[in-house]
Amino acid sequence: MLLEVKNITIHYEEAEAVRDVSLQMEEGAVVGIIGANGAGKSTILKALSGMLSIRRGGIFFKGERIDGLPTHEIVRRGIVHVPEARRLFPHMSVLANLKLGAYLRDDKAGIEADLEAVFKLFPRLKERLSQKSGTLSGGEQEMLAISRGLMSSPKLLLLDEPSLGLSPIIIEELAQTIKDINEKGISVLLVEQNASLVTEVTQRGYVIEVGRIVLEGNITELMANKLVQRAFIGG
């Protein structure tokens, strides 16, 4: 098993955000975490990447316990988080942002090869290497955020609301991008509010409501559930 999350509880100070959550992923999978805004989806990703501490439970990656490790050690093990709202360095160039993704690596040839792979995946980025990232379009910024994550050579990519603020056409391109990344052997854990994107790219999903997992299973079956529909359309 690639990832096992066992009965984790997470607090923001004294407020409980996630309670007794368990999930698992096999290597090579694309799995979704879906639910309404504020349900705890992003909180789980932050715990997986070491940005938040857990109160109880455990997080295991490739059989090794990783909760309690600093973020850079988790990245070194192969878990890379592409956060909501991209979190680029807007006054730095596209190339500088990409190189920051490889800050833990010292394999120069591998870094150059991954840069070329990123440019093949997103040719527009190669055209904008010297451009400040803050001047890119929303779609281009998402390309850069994902590419920066790929430069860390991940085994598991955590994507938090990648479709946020993007046009339907760009979201279609994003879906193909996620498939292409997965075909390269990278597992993906996707937090997303766009129902069509989730349905197209994931095989399995977990539904979270008020900090607890309430459903899990095949994504097509989940999307037919009224609880899941409510999570996406409200009511």
MOKA-V35957 format. One line per field, one symbol per residue. ss: DSSP state (H for helix, E for strand, L for the rest). phi: phi as a letter, one per 20 degrees, with the letter a starting at -180 (. if undefined). burial: + if it has 9 or more other ideal C-beta (glycine too) atoms within 8 Angstrom, else -. Layout:
BEGIN
ss = ???
phi = ???
burial = ???
END
This chain:
BEGIN
ss = LLEEEEEEEEEELLEEEEEEEEEEELLLLEEEEELLLLLLHHHHHHHHLLLLLLLEEEEEELLEELLLLLHHHHHHHLEEEELLLLLLLLLLEHHHHHHHHLLLLLLHHHHHHHHHHHHHHLHHHHHLLLLEHHHLLHHHHHHHHHHHHHLLLLLEEEEELLLLLLLHHHHHHHHHHHHHHHHLLLEEEEELLLHHHHHHHLLEEEEEELLEEEEEEEHHHHHLLHHHHHHHHLL
phi = .fccddleccddleefdcclecbbcefneccddcrfgnfoffgfffffeneceeebnbccclndfcfnffgffffffpdcddfgmmlfefedfgfffffffdfeecegfffffffffffffcgffffcgeffffeffgffffgffffgfffelfecdeddlfegmefgffffffgffffffffenefcdddbdefffgffdddcbcddclncfdbbqgfffffeeffffffednn
burial = +++-+++++++-----++-++++-+---+++++++---++++++++++++---+--+++++----++-+-+-+++-+++++++--+-+---+++-+++++++--+----++--++-+++-++--+--++-+++--+-++++++++++++++++++++++++++--+---++-+++-++++++---++++++++---+++-++-++++++-+++-++--+--++-+-++++++---
END
